[in-house]
């Protein structure tokens, strides 16, 4: 959930209103299409690849549902959250 506003520069209200259908591929790049933002302005926001990858963590009951939305299979050996770079010091 934090990857989307950080990587795409969304405001809190934009994040709360976000619908999965708005995440689309345009010109060979993932975007949040036709986002209605502050003041009713409509914009299309580019989505970095690492943000798109972080969307594996959607939390569906069935991984098959998430895979259908993302159009790919989960690879536990190369889990998306392993690449976030957040580690605890022991």
PDB file of N, CA, C and O in Angstrom:
ATOM      1  N   UNK A   1       0.819  -1.191   0.000  1.00  0.00           N
ATOM      2  CA  UNK A   1       0.000   0.000   0.000  1.00  0.00           C
ATOM      3  C   UNK A   1       0.867   1.260   0.000  1.00  0.00           C
ATOM      4  O   UNK A   1       0.492   2.266  -0.602  1.00  0.00           O
ATOM      5  N   UNK A   2       2.005   1.214   0.660  1.00  0.00           N
ATOM      6  CA  UNK A   2       2.874   2.387   0.709  1.00  0.00           C
ATOM      7  C   UNK A   2       3.657   2.598  -0.572  1.00  0.00           C
ATOM      8  O   UNK A   2       4.065   3.721  -0.869  1.00  0.00           O
ATOM      9  N   UNK A   3       3.872   1.542  -1.331  1.00  0.00           N
ATOM     10  CA  UNK A   3       4.647   1.668  -2.569  1.00  0.00           C
ATOM     11  C   UNK A   3       3.948   2.566  -3.577  1.00  0.00           C
ATOM     12  O   UNK A   3       4.606   3.323  -4.290  1.00  0.00           O
ATOM     13  N   UNK A   4       2.633   2.491  -3.644  1.00  0.00           N
ATOM     14  CA  UNK A   4       1.891   3.245  -4.656  1.00  0.00           C
ATOM     15  C   UNK A   4       2.008   4.760  -4.450  1.00  0.00           C
ATOM     16  O   UNK A   4       2.374   5.458  -5.396  1.00  0.00           O
ATOM     17  N   UNK A   5       1.716   5.300  -3.264  1.00  0.00           N
ATOM     18  CA  UNK A   5       1.859   6.756  -3.130  1.00  0.00           C
ATOM     19  C   UNK A   5       3.313   7.223  -3.206  1.00  0.00           C
ATOM     20  O   UNK A   5       3.593   8.309  -3.713  1.00  0.00           O
ATOM     21  N   UNK A   6       4.238   6.399  -2.699  1.00  0.00           N
ATOM     22  CA  UNK A   6       5.648   6.791  -2.758  1.00  0.00           C
ATOM     23  C   UNK A   6       6.186   6.786  -4.179  1.00  0.00           C
ATOM     24  O   UNK A   6       6.849   7.734  -4.601  1.00  0.00           O
ATOM     25  N   UNK A   7       5.903   5.729  -4.911  1.00  0.00           N
ATOM     26  CA  UNK A   7       6.445   5.586  -6.254  1.00  0.00           C
ATOM     27  C   UNK A   7       5.728   6.389  -7.312  1.00  0.00           C
ATOM     28  O   UNK A   7       6.314   6.756  -8.330  1.00  0.00           O
ATOM     29  N   UNK A   8       4.439   6.667  -7.069  1.00  0.00           N
ATOM     30  CA  UNK A   8       3.634   7.357  -8.082  1.00  0.00           C
ATOM     31  C   UNK A   8       3.256   8.781  -7.680  1.00  0.00           C
ATOM     32  O   UNK A   8       2.679   9.519  -8.478  1.00  0.00           O
ATOM     33  N   UNK A   9       3.575   9.166  -6.457  1.00  0.00           N
ATOM     34  CA  UNK A   9       3.281  10.526  -6.015  1.00  0.00           C
ATOM     35  C   UNK A   9       1.796  10.792  -5.808  1.00  0.00           C
ATOM     36  O   UNK A   9       1.328  11.902  -6.060  1.00  0.00           O
ATOM     37  N   UNK A  10       1.051   9.789  -5.355  1.00  0.00           N
ATOM     38  CA  UNK A  10      -0.379   9.960  -5.134  1.00  0.00           C
ATOM     39  C   UNK A  10      -0.652  10.632  -3.798  1.00  0.00           C
ATOM     40  O   UNK A  10       0.088  10.455  -2.831  1.00  0.00           O
ATOM     41  N   UNK A  11      -1.719  11.397  -3.767  1.00  0.00           N
ATOM     42  CA  UNK A  11      -2.185  11.975  -2.520  1.00  0.00           C
ATOM     43  C   UNK A  11      -2.985  10.914  -1.760  1.00  0.00           C
ATOM     44  O   UNK A  11      -3.387   9.902  -2.332  1.00  0.00           O
ATOM     45  N   UNK A  12      -3.206  11.154  -0.484  1.00  0.00           N
ATOM     46  CA  UNK A  12      -3.932  10.208   0.364  1.00  0.00           C
ATOM     47  C   UNK A  12      -5.313   9.879  -0.215  1.00  0.00           C
ATOM     48  O   UNK A  12      -5.683   8.707  -0.294  1.00  0.00           O
ATOM     49  N   UNK A  13      -6.058  10.877  -0.610  1.00  0.00           N
ATOM     50  CA  UNK A  13      -7.395  10.662  -1.174  1.00  0.00           C
ATOM     51  C   UNK A  13      -7.360   9.904  -2.488  1.00  0.00           C
ATOM     52  O   UNK A  13      -8.238   9.087  -2.764  1.00  0.00           O
ATOM     53  N   UNK A  14      -6.340  10.175  -3.305  1.00  0.00           N
ATOM     54  CA  UNK A  14      -6.199   9.454  -4.569  1.00  0.00           C
ATOM     55  C   UNK A  14      -5.924   7.977  -4.317  1.00  0.00           C
ATOM     56  O   UNK A  14      -6.447   7.111  -5.018  1.00  0.00           O
ATOM     57  N   UNK A  15      -5.103   7.697  -3.316  1.00  0.00           N
ATOM     58  CA  UNK A  15      -4.796   6.312  -2.973  1.00  0.00           C
ATOM     59  C   UNK A  15      -6.045   5.582  -2.492  1.00  0.00           C
ATOM     60  O   UNK A  15      -6.287   4.437  -2.875  1.00  0.00           O
ATOM     61  N   UNK A  16      -6.831   6.242  -1.658  1.00  0.00           N
ATOM     62  CA  UNK A  16      -8.032   5.613  -1.117  1.00  0.00           C
ATOM     63  C   UNK A  16      -9.072   5.343  -2.199  1.00  0.00           C
ATOM     64  O   UNK A  16      -9.826   4.375  -2.105  1.00  0.00           O
ATOM     65  N   UNK A  17      -9.118   6.190  -3.221  1.00  0.00           N
ATOM     66  CA  UNK A  17     -10.094   6.026  -4.297  1.00  0.00           C
ATOM     67  C   UNK A  17      -9.608   5.090  -5.405  1.00  0.00           C
ATOM     68  O   UNK A  17     -10.379   4.721  -6.292  1.00  0.00           O
ATOM     69  N   UNK A  18      -8.342   4.712  -5.354  1.00  0.00           N
ATOM     70  CA  UNK A  18      -7.733   3.922  -6.426  1.00  0.00           C
ATOM     71  C   UNK A  18      -8.454   2.603  -6.654  1.00  0.00           C
ATOM     72  O   UNK A  18      -8.783   1.885  -5.709  1.00  0.00           O
ATOM     73  N   UNK A  19      -8.694   2.296  -7.930  1.00  0.00           N
ATOM     74  CA  UNK A  19      -9.316   1.033  -8.313  1.00  0.00           C
ATOM     75  C   UNK A  19      -8.329   0.254  -9.164  1.00  0.00           C
ATOM     76  O   UNK A  19      -7.610   0.831  -9.979  1.00  0.00           O
ATOM     77  N   UNK A  20      -8.297  -1.046  -8.974  1.00  0.00           N
ATOM     78  CA  UNK A  20      -7.345  -1.889  -9.679  1.00  0.00           C
ATOM     79  C   UNK A  20      -7.490  -1.763 -11.198  1.00  0.00           C
ATOM     80  O   UNK A  20      -6.506  -1.888 -11.926  1.00  0.00           O
ATOM     81  N   UNK A  21      -8.696  -1.518 -11.670  1.00  0.00           N
ATOM     82  CA  UNK A  21      -8.938  -1.386 -13.114  1.00  0.00           C
ATOM     83  C   UNK A  21      -8.210  -0.194 -13.714  1.00  0.00           C
ATOM     84  O   UNK A  21      -7.980  -0.160 -14.923  1.00  0.00           O
ATOM     85  N   UNK A  22      -7.843   0.782 -12.896  1.00  0.00           N
ATOM     86  CA  UNK A  22      -7.140   1.962 -13.398  1.00  0.00           C
ATOM     87  C   UNK A  22      -5.669   1.676 -13.691  1.00  0.00           C
ATOM     88  O   UNK A  22      -5.007   2.453 -14.379  1.00  0.00           O
ATOM     89  N   UNK A  23      -5.161   0.566 -13.170  1.00  0.00           N
ATOM     90  CA  UNK A  23      -3.771   0.199 -13.437  1.00  0.00           C
ATOM     91  C   UNK A  23      -3.745  -0.519 -14.777  1.00  0.00           C
ATOM     92  O   UNK A  23      -4.238  -1.638 -14.914  1.00  0.00           O
ATOM     93  N   UNK A  24      -3.157   0.152 -15.760  1.00  0.00           N
ATOM     94  CA  UNK A  24      -3.186  -0.328 -17.140  1.00  0.00           C
ATOM     95  C   UNK A  24      -1.811  -0.192 -17.772  1.00  0.00           C
ATOM     96  O   UNK A  24      -0.926   0.492 -17.259  1.00  0.00           O
ATOM     97  N   UNK A  25      -1.668  -0.857 -18.885  1.00  0.00           N
ATOM     98  CA  UNK A  25      -0.433  -0.724 -19.642  1.00  0.00           C
ATOM     99  C   UNK A  25      -0.702   0.172 -20.843  1.00  0.00           C
ATOM    100  O   UNK A  25      -1.591  -0.103 -21.649  1.00  0.00           O
ATOM    101  N   UNK A  26       0.067   1.235 -20.952  1.00  0.00           N
ATOM    102  CA  UNK A  26      -0.052   2.171 -22.060  1.00  0.00           C
ATOM    103  C   UNK A  26       1.348   2.468 -22.587  1.00  0.00           C
ATOM    104  O   UNK A  26       2.277   2.740 -21.827  1.00  0.00           O
ATOM    105  N   UNK A  27       1.468   2.409 -23.892  1.00  0.00           N
ATOM    106  CA  UNK A  27       2.762   2.662 -24.543  1.00  0.00           C
ATOM    107  C   UNK A  27       3.867   1.828 -23.894  1.00  0.00           C
ATOM    108  O   UNK A  27       4.962   2.326 -23.634  1.00  0.00           O
ATOM    109  N   UNK A  28       3.567   0.556 -23.636  1.00  0.00           N
ATOM    110  CA  UNK A  28       4.517  -0.397 -23.067  1.00  0.00           C
ATOM    111  C   UNK A  28       5.028   0.004 -21.687  1.00  0.00           C
ATOM    112  O   UNK A  28       6.153  -0.335 -21.319  1.00  0.00           O
ATOM    113  N   UNK A  29       4.208   0.722 -20.924  1.00  0.00           N
ATOM    114  CA  UNK A  29       4.578   1.127 -19.577  1.00  0.00           C
ATOM    115  C   UNK A  29       3.333   1.051 -18.697  1.00  0.00           C
ATOM    116  O   UNK A  29       2.235   1.375 -19.151  1.00  0.00           O
ATOM    117  N   UNK A  30       3.494   0.626 -17.442  1.00  0.00           N
ATOM    118  CA  UNK A  30       2.372   0.575 -16.517  1.00  0.00           C
ATOM    119  C   UNK A  30       2.057   1.967 -16.003  1.00  0.00           C
ATOM    120  O   UNK A  30       2.959   2.743 -15.686  1.00  0.00           O
ATOM    121  N   UNK A  31       0.764   2.279 -15.923  1.00  0.00           N
ATOM    122  CA  UNK A  31       0.311   3.596 -15.473  1.00  0.00           C
ATOM    123  C   UNK A  31      -0.941   3.441 -14.617  1.00  0.00           C
ATOM    124  O   UNK A  31      -1.606   2.405 -14.639  1.00  0.00           O
ATOM    125  N   UNK A  32      -1.241   4.479 -13.875  1.00  0.00           N
ATOM    126  CA  UNK A  32      -2.564   4.626 -13.275  1.00  0.00           C
ATOM    127  C   UNK A  32      -3.280   5.577 -14.214  1.00  0.00           C
ATOM    128  O   UNK A  32      -2.959   6.764 -14.274  1.00  0.00           O
ATOM    129  N   UNK A  33      -4.253   5.052 -14.948  1.00  0.00           N
ATOM    130  CA  UNK A  33      -4.887   5.802 -16.038  1.00  0.00           C
ATOM    131  C   UNK A  33      -6.049   6.650 -15.529  1.00  0.00           C
ATOM    132  O   UNK A  33      -6.857   6.219 -14.706  1.00  0.00           O
ATOM    133  N   UNK A  34      -6.097   7.856 -16.047  1.00  0.00           N
ATOM    134  CA  UNK A  34      -7.234   8.758 -15.840  1.00  0.00           C
ATOM    135  C   UNK A  34      -7.603   8.954 -14.379  1.00  0.00           C
ATOM    136  O   UNK A  34      -8.775   8.897 -14.007  1.00  0.00           O
ATOM    137  N   UNK A  35      -6.604   9.182 -13.571  1.00  0.00           N
ATOM    138  CA  UNK A  35      -6.788   9.411 -12.142  1.00  0.00           C
ATOM    139  C   UNK A  35      -7.358  10.812 -11.928  1.00  0.00           C
ATOM    140  O   UNK A  35      -6.794  11.796 -12.407  1.00  0.00           O
ATOM    141  N   UNK A  36      -8.456  10.897 -11.220  1.00  0.00           N
ATOM    142  CA  UNK A  36      -9.045  12.198 -10.903  1.00  0.00           C
ATOM    143  C   UNK A  36      -8.452  12.657  -9.581  1.00  0.00           C
ATOM    144  O   UNK A  36      -8.662  12.034  -8.540  1.00  0.00           O
ATOM    145  N   UNK A  37      -7.710  13.751  -9.639  1.00  0.00           N
ATOM    146  CA  UNK A  37      -7.001  14.231  -8.464  1.00  0.00           C
ATOM    147  C   UNK A  37      -7.562  15.516  -7.913  1.00  0.00           C
ATOM    148  O   UNK A  37      -8.729  15.846  -8.125  1.00  0.00           O
ATOM    149  N   UNK A  38      -6.729  16.230  -7.210  1.00  0.00           N
ATOM    150  CA  UNK A  38      -7.085  17.476  -6.550  1.00  0.00           C
ATOM    151  C   UNK A  38      -7.669  18.466  -7.560  1.00  0.00           C
ATOM    152  O   UNK A  38      -7.123  18.654  -8.647  1.00  0.00           O
ATOM    153  N   UNK A  39      -8.759  19.080  -7.192  1.00  0.00           N
ATOM    154  CA  UNK A  39      -9.386  20.066  -8.065  1.00  0.00           C
ATOM    155  C   UNK A  39     -10.073  19.448  -9.273  1.00  0.00           C
ATOM    156  O   UNK A  39     -10.435  20.156 -10.212  1.00  0.00           O
ATOM    157  N   UNK A  40     -10.257  18.120  -9.256  1.00  0.00           N
ATOM    158  CA  UNK A  40     -10.924  17.451 -10.363  1.00  0.00           C
ATOM    159  C   UNK A  40     -10.060  17.272 -11.600  1.00  0.00           C
ATOM    160  O   UNK A  40     -10.563  16.903 -12.661  1.00  0.00           O
ATOM    161  N   UNK A  41      -8.765  17.532 -11.473  1.00  0.00           N
ATOM    162  CA  UNK A  41      -7.854  17.369 -12.605  1.00  0.00           C
ATOM    163  C   UNK A  41      -7.639  15.882 -12.889  1.00  0.00           C
ATOM    164  O   UNK A  41      -7.428  15.084 -11.975  1.00  0.00           O
ATOM    165  N   UNK A  42      -7.697  15.531 -14.169  1.00  0.00           N
ATOM    166  CA  UNK A  42      -7.503  14.152 -14.597  1.00  0.00           C
ATOM    167  C   UNK A  42      -6.077  14.017 -15.111  1.00  0.00           C
ATOM    168  O   UNK A  42      -5.617  14.826 -15.917  1.00  0.00           O
ATOM    169  N   UNK A  43      -5.383  12.985 -14.634  1.00  0.00           N
ATOM    170  CA  UNK A  43      -4.011  12.753 -15.085  1.00  0.00           C
ATOM    171  C   UNK A  43      -3.740  11.260 -15.183  1.00  0.00           C
ATOM    172  O   UNK A  43      -4.404  10.447 -14.540  1.00  0.00           O
ATOM    173  N   UNK A  44      -2.763  10.921 -15.990  1.00  0.00           N
ATOM    174  CA  UNK A  44      -2.293   9.542 -16.084  1.00  0.00           C
ATOM    175  C   UNK A  44      -0.907   9.522 -15.473  1.00  0.00           C
ATOM    176  O   UNK A  44      -0.020  10.269 -15.887  1.00  0.00           O
ATOM    177  N   UNK A  45      -0.729   8.660 -14.483  1.00  0.00           N
ATOM    178  CA  UNK A  45       0.492   8.640 -13.684  1.00  0.00           C
ATOM    179  C   UNK A  45       1.333   7.417 -14.047  1.00  0.00           C
ATOM    180  O   UNK A  45       0.852   6.289 -13.945  1.00  0.00           O
ATOM    181  N   UNK A  46       2.586   7.626 -14.469  1.00  0.00           N
ATOM    182  CA  UNK A  46       3.463   6.480 -14.726  1.00  0.00           C
ATOM    183  C   UNK A  46       3.723   5.705 -13.434  1.00  0.00           C
ATOM    184  O   UNK A  46       3.818   6.290 -12.355  1.00  0.00           O
ATOM    185  N   UNK A  47       3.837   4.379 -13.560  1.00  0.00           N
ATOM    186  CA  UNK A  47       4.073   3.528 -12.405  1.00  0.00           C
ATOM    187  C   UNK A  47       5.413   2.816 -12.567  1.00  0.00           C
ATOM    188  O   UNK A  47       5.584   2.037 -13.506  1.00  0.00           O
ATOM    189  N   UNK A  48       6.369   3.070 -11.664  1.00  0.00           N
ATOM    190  CA  UNK A  48       7.644   2.358 -11.743  1.00  0.00           C
ATOM    191  C   UNK A  48       7.447   0.852 -11.623  1.00  0.00           C
ATOM    192  O   UNK A  48       6.501   0.394 -10.982  1.00  0.00           O
ATOM    193  N   UNK A  49       8.328   0.096 -12.231  1.00  0.00           N
ATOM    194  CA  UNK A  49       8.225  -1.370 -12.222  1.00  0.00           C
ATOM    195  C   UNK A  49       8.201  -1.919 -10.805  1.00  0.00           C
ATOM    196  O   UNK A  49       7.483  -2.881 -10.535  1.00  0.00           O
ATOM    197  N   UNK A  50       8.976  -1.324  -9.883  1.00  0.00           N
ATOM    198  CA  UNK A  50       9.013  -1.856  -8.523  1.00  0.00           C
ATOM    199  C   UNK A  50       7.674  -1.664  -7.818  1.00  0.00           C
ATOM    200  O   UNK A  50       7.320  -2.451  -6.940  1.00  0.00           O
ATOM    201  N   UNK A  51       6.923  -0.620  -8.192  1.00  0.00           N
ATOM    202  CA  UNK A  51       5.590  -0.421  -7.611  1.00  0.00           C
ATOM    203  C   UNK A  51       4.632  -1.473  -8.157  1.00  0.00           C
ATOM    204  O   UNK A  51       3.857  -2.066  -7.406  1.00  0.00           O
ATOM    205  N   UNK A  52       4.686  -1.699  -9.458  1.00  0.00           N
ATOM    206  CA  UNK A  52       3.842  -2.722 -10.080  1.00  0.00           C
ATOM    207  C   UNK A  52       4.116  -4.079  -9.445  1.00  0.00           C
ATOM    208  O   UNK A  52       3.182  -4.829  -9.158  1.00  0.00           O
ATOM    209  N   UNK A  53       5.381  -4.400  -9.225  1.00  0.00           N
ATOM    210  CA  UNK A  53       5.742  -5.666  -8.594  1.00  0.00           C
ATOM    211  C   UNK A  53       5.187  -5.765  -7.168  1.00  0.00           C
ATOM    212  O   UNK A  53       4.752  -6.837  -6.747  1.00  0.00           O
ATOM    213  N   UNK A  54       5.200  -4.676  -6.440  1.00  0.00           N
ATOM    214  CA  UNK A  54       4.744  -4.687  -5.050  1.00  0.00           C
ATOM    215  C   UNK A  54       3.253  -4.945  -4.937  1.00  0.00           C
ATOM    216  O   UNK A  54       2.769  -5.336  -3.875  1.00  0.00           O
ATOM    217  N   UNK A  55       2.526  -4.732  -6.014  1.00  0.00           N
ATOM    218  CA  UNK A  55       1.086  -4.978  -6.003  1.00  0.00           C
ATOM    219  C   UNK A  55       0.810  -6.475  -5.869  1.00  0.00           C
ATOM    220  O   UNK A  55      -0.373  -6.803  -5.772  1.00  0.00           O
ATOM    221  N   UNK A  56       2.045  -7.727  -5.846  1.00  0.00           N
ATOM    222  CA  UNK A  56       1.818  -9.128  -5.493  1.00  0.00           C
ATOM    223  C   UNK A  56       1.234  -9.248  -4.101  1.00  0.00           C
ATOM    224  O   UNK A  56       0.615 -10.248  -3.736  1.00  0.00           O
ATOM    225  N   UNK A  57       1.465  -8.135  -3.301  1.00  0.00           N
ATOM    226  CA  UNK A  57       1.107  -8.204  -1.888  1.00  0.00           C
ATOM    227  C   UNK A  57      -0.314  -7.701  -1.644  1.00  0.00           C
ATOM    228  O   UNK A  57      -0.612  -7.200  -0.560  1.00  0.00           O
ATOM    229  N   UNK A  58      -1.194  -7.829  -2.638  1.00  0.00           N
ATOM    230  CA  UNK A  58      -2.562  -7.315  -2.539  1.00  0.00           C
ATOM    231  C   UNK A  58      -3.375  -7.981  -1.433  1.00  0.00           C
ATOM    232  O   UNK A  58      -4.319  -7.385  -0.915  1.00  0.00           O
ATOM    233  N   UNK A  59      -3.025  -9.188  -1.075  1.00  0.00           N
ATOM    234  CA  UNK A  59      -3.690  -9.845   0.037  1.00  0.00           C
ATOM    235  C   UNK A  59      -4.972 -10.575  -0.316  1.00  0.00           C
ATOM    236  O   UNK A  59      -5.837 -10.730   0.545  1.00  0.00           O
ATOM    237  N   UNK A  60      -5.125 -11.028  -1.547  1.00  0.00           N
ATOM    238  CA  UNK A  60      -6.297 -11.824  -1.886  1.00  0.00           C
ATOM    239  C   UNK A  60      -6.241 -13.162  -1.146  1.00  0.00           C
ATOM    240  O   UNK A  60      -5.162 -13.646  -0.806  1.00  0.00           O
ATOM    241  N   UNK A  61      -7.386 -13.739  -0.906  1.00  0.00           N
ATOM    242  CA  UNK A  61      -7.461 -15.031  -0.240  1.00  0.00           C
ATOM    243  C   UNK A  61      -6.750 -16.087  -1.078  1.00  0.00           C
ATOM    244  O   UNK A  61      -6.065 -16.958  -0.540  1.00  0.00           O
ATOM    245  N   UNK A  62      -6.914 -16.007  -2.391  1.00  0.00           N
ATOM    246  CA  UNK A  62      -6.298 -16.960  -3.300  1.00  0.00           C
ATOM    247  C   UNK A  62      -5.214 -16.275  -4.123  1.00  0.00           C
ATOM    248  O   UNK A  62      -5.459 -15.226  -4.719  1.00  0.00           O
ATOM    249  N   UNK A  63      -4.026 -16.856  -4.161  1.00  0.00           N
ATOM    250  CA  UNK A  63      -2.942 -16.295  -4.969  1.00  0.00           C
ATOM    251  C   UNK A  63      -3.322 -16.296  -6.452  1.00  0.00           C
ATOM    252  O   UNK A  63      -2.826 -15.471  -7.219  1.00  0.00           O
ATOM    253  N   UNK A  64      -4.191 -17.208  -6.853  1.00  0.00           N
ATOM    254  CA  UNK A  64      -4.621 -17.250  -8.248  1.00  0.00           C
ATOM    255  C   UNK A  64      -5.372 -15.976  -8.625  1.00  0.00           C
ATOM    256  O   UNK A  64      -5.280 -15.525  -9.767  1.00  0.00           O
ATOM    257  N   UNK A  65      -6.103 -15.398  -7.701  1.00  0.00           N
ATOM    258  CA  UNK A  65      -6.805 -14.137  -7.960  1.00  0.00           C
ATOM    259  C   UNK A  65      -5.795 -13.028  -8.210  1.00  0.00           C
ATOM    260  O   UNK A  65      -5.933 -12.268  -9.168  1.00  0.00           O
ATOM    261  N   UNK A  66      -4.792 -12.930  -7.366  1.00  0.00           N
ATOM    262  CA  UNK A  66      -3.754 -11.919  -7.547  1.00  0.00           C
ATOM    263  C   UNK A  66      -3.022 -12.140  -8.865  1.00  0.00           C
ATOM    264  O   UNK A  66      -2.756 -11.186  -9.596  1.00  0.00           O
ATOM    265  N   UNK A  67      -2.698 -13.381  -9.166  1.00  0.00           N
ATOM    266  CA  UNK A  67      -1.999 -13.685 -10.418  1.00  0.00           C
ATOM    267  C   UNK A  67      -2.831 -13.277 -11.624  1.00  0.00           C
ATOM    268  O   UNK A  67      -2.290 -12.788 -12.615  1.00  0.00           O
ATOM    269  N   UNK A  68      -4.146 -13.473 -11.546  1.00  0.00           N
ATOM    270  CA  UNK A  68      -5.018 -13.075 -12.654  1.00  0.00           C
ATOM    271  C   UNK A  68      -4.980 -11.571 -12.857  1.00  0.00           C
ATOM    272  O   UNK A  68      -4.900 -11.105 -13.994  1.00  0.00           O
ATOM    273  N   UNK A  69      -5.037 -10.801 -11.773  1.00  0.00           N
ATOM    274  CA  UNK A  69      -4.981  -9.349 -11.876  1.00  0.00           C
ATOM    275  C   UNK A  69      -3.644  -8.874 -12.450  1.00  0.00           C
ATOM    276  O   UNK A  69      -3.598  -7.970 -13.284  1.00  0.00           O
ATOM    277  N   UNK A  70      -2.574  -9.491 -11.995  1.00  0.00           N
ATOM    278  CA  UNK A  70      -1.240  -9.047 -12.402  1.00  0.00           C
ATOM    279  C   UNK A  70      -0.798  -9.625 -13.727  1.00  0.00           C
ATOM    280  O   UNK A  70       0.112  -9.093 -14.363  1.00  0.00           O
ATOM    281  N   UNK A  71      -1.427 -10.707 -14.154  1.00  0.00           N
ATOM    282  CA  UNK A  71      -1.055 -11.331 -15.411  1.00  0.00           C
ATOM    283  C   UNK A  71       0.250 -12.094 -15.333  1.00  0.00           C
ATOM    284  O   UNK A  71       0.953 -12.216 -16.335  1.00  0.00           O
ATOM    285  N   UNK A  72       0.591 -12.613 -14.152  1.00  0.00           N
ATOM    286  CA  UNK A  72       1.828 -13.367 -13.992  1.00  0.00           C
ATOM    287  C   UNK A  72       1.676 -14.327 -12.822  1.00  0.00           C
ATOM    288  O   UNK A  72       0.703 -14.264 -12.071  1.00  0.00           O
ATOM    289  N   UNK A  73       2.643 -15.209 -12.682  1.00  0.00           N
ATOM    290  CA  UNK A  73       2.646 -16.191 -11.597  1.00  0.00           C
ATOM    291  C   UNK A  73       3.560 -15.724 -10.471  1.00  0.00           C
ATOM    292  O   UNK A  73       4.570 -15.062 -10.709  1.00  0.00           O
ATOM    293  N   UNK A  74       3.196 -16.075  -9.253  1.00  0.00           N
ATOM    294  CA  UNK A  74       4.037 -15.740  -8.108  1.00  0.00           C
ATOM    295  C   UNK A  74       5.263 -16.638  -8.102  1.00  0.00           C
ATOM    296  O   UNK A  74       5.165 -17.840  -8.349  1.00  0.00           O
ATOM    297  N   UNK A  75       6.421 -16.046  -7.817  1.00  0.00           N
ATOM    298  CA  UNK A  75       7.667 -16.794  -7.717  1.00  0.00           C
ATOM    299  C   UNK A  75       8.219 -16.587  -6.311  1.00  0.00           C
ATOM    300  O   UNK A  75       8.835 -15.561  -6.026  1.00  0.00           O
ATOM    301  N   UNK A  76       7.998 -17.559  -5.437  1.00  0.00           N
ATOM    302  CA  UNK A  76       8.431 -17.407  -4.053  1.00  0.00           C
ATOM    303  C   UNK A  76       9.936 -17.325  -3.922  1.00  0.00           C
ATOM    304  O   UNK A  76      10.442 -16.672  -3.010  1.00  0.00           O
ATOM    305  N   UNK A  77      10.667 -17.980  -4.826  1.00  0.00           N
ATOM    306  CA  UNK A  77      12.123 -17.946  -4.771  1.00  0.00           C
ATOM    307  C   UNK A  77      12.646 -16.530  -5.016  1.00  0.00           C
ATOM    308  O   UNK A  77      13.717 -16.170  -4.529  1.00  0.00           O
ATOM    309  N   UNK A  78      11.889 -15.730  -5.770  1.00  0.00           N
ATOM    310  CA  UNK A  78      12.253 -14.343  -6.070  1.00  0.00           C
ATOM    311  C   UNK A  78      11.108 -13.438  -5.639  1.00  0.00           C
ATOM    312  O   UNK A  78      10.539 -12.711  -6.453  1.00  0.00           O
ATOM    313  N   UNK A  79      10.779 -13.486  -4.368  1.00  0.00           N
ATOM    314  CA  UNK A  79       9.640 -12.730  -3.855  1.00  0.00           C
ATOM    315  C   UNK A  79       9.863 -11.231  -4.000  1.00  0.00           C
ATOM    316  O   UNK A  79      10.969 -10.728  -3.804  1.00  0.00           O
ATOM    317  N   UNK A  80       8.793 -10.533  -4.346  1.00  0.00           N
ATOM    318  CA  UNK A  80       8.859  -9.088  -4.563  1.00  0.00           C
ATOM    319  C   UNK A  80       9.332  -8.357  -3.313  1.00  0.00           C
ATOM    320  O   UNK A  80      10.152  -7.443  -3.400  1.00  0.00           O
ATOM    321  N   UNK A  81       8.821  -8.751  -2.158  1.00  0.00           N
ATOM    322  CA  UNK A  81       9.184  -8.025  -0.938  1.00  0.00           C
ATOM    323  C   UNK A  81      10.622  -8.251  -0.507  1.00  0.00           C
ATOM    324  O   UNK A  81      11.106  -7.556   0.388  1.00  0.00           O
ATOM    325  N   UNK A  82      11.323  -9.206  -1.119  1.00  0.00           N
ATOM    326  CA  UNK A  82      12.749  -9.369  -0.849  1.00  0.00           C
ATOM    327  C   UNK A  82      13.566  -8.213  -1.434  1.00  0.00           C
ATOM    328  O   UNK A  82      14.684  -7.957  -0.986  1.00  0.00           O
ATOM    329  N   UNK A  83      13.017  -7.517  -2.426  1.00  0.00           N
ATOM    330  CA  UNK A  83      13.749  -6.449  -3.112  1.00  0.00           C
ATOM    331  C   UNK A  83      13.437  -5.067  -2.574  1.00  0.00           C
ATOM    332  O   UNK A  83      13.885  -4.075  -3.149  1.00  0.00           O
ATOM    333  N   UNK A  84      12.681  -4.972  -1.488  1.00  0.00           N
ATOM    334  CA  UNK A  84      12.335  -3.666  -0.960  1.00  0.00           C
ATOM    335  C   UNK A  84      13.512  -2.977  -0.285  1.00  0.00           C
ATOM    336  O   UNK A  84      13.510  -1.755  -0.132  1.00  0.00           O
ATOM    337  N   UNK A  85      14.515  -3.745   0.119  1.00  0.00           N
ATOM    338  CA  UNK A  85      15.693  -3.154   0.738  1.00  0.00           C
ATOM    339  C   UNK A  85      15.491  -2.765   2.182  1.00  0.00           C
ATOM    340  O   UNK A  85      16.269  -1.981   2.726  1.00  0.00           O
ATOM    341  N   UNK A  86      14.470  -3.291   2.809  1.00  0.00           N
ATOM    342  CA  UNK A  86      14.206  -2.995   4.219  1.00  0.00           C
ATOM    343  C   UNK A  86      14.637  -4.206   5.041  1.00  0.00           C
ATOM    344  O   UNK A  86      14.110  -5.305   4.871  1.00  0.00           O
ATOM    345  N   UNK A  87      15.596  -3.992   5.928  1.00  0.00           N
ATOM    346  CA  UNK A  87      16.099  -5.087   6.751  1.00  0.00           C
ATOM    347  C   UNK A  87      16.248  -4.604   8.189  1.00  0.00           C
ATOM    348  O   UNK A  87      16.539  -3.434   8.438  1.00  0.00           O
ATOM    349  N   UNK A  88      16.046  -5.509   9.116  1.00  0.00           N
ATOM    350  CA  UNK A  88      16.238  -5.196  10.530  1.00  0.00           C
ATOM    351  C   UNK A  88      17.639  -5.589  10.949  1.00  0.00           C
ATOM    352  O   UNK A  88      18.135  -6.645  10.556  1.00  0.00           O
ATOM    353  N   UNK A  89      18.268  -4.759  11.732  1.00  0.00           N
ATOM    354  CA  UNK A  89      19.569  -5.110  12.293  1.00  0.00           C
ATOM    355  C   UNK A  89      19.339  -6.030  13.499  1.00  0.00           C
ATOM    356  O   UNK A  89      18.509  -5.749  14.364  1.00  0.00           O
ATOM    357  N   UNK A  90      20.078  -7.110  13.532  1.00  0.00           N
ATOM    358  CA  UNK A  90      19.897  -8.070  14.628  1.00  0.00           C
ATOM    359  C   UNK A  90      20.697  -7.678  15.848  1.00  0.00           C
ATOM    360  O   UNK A  90      20.659  -8.377  16.861  1.00  0.00           O
TER     361      UNK A  90
END
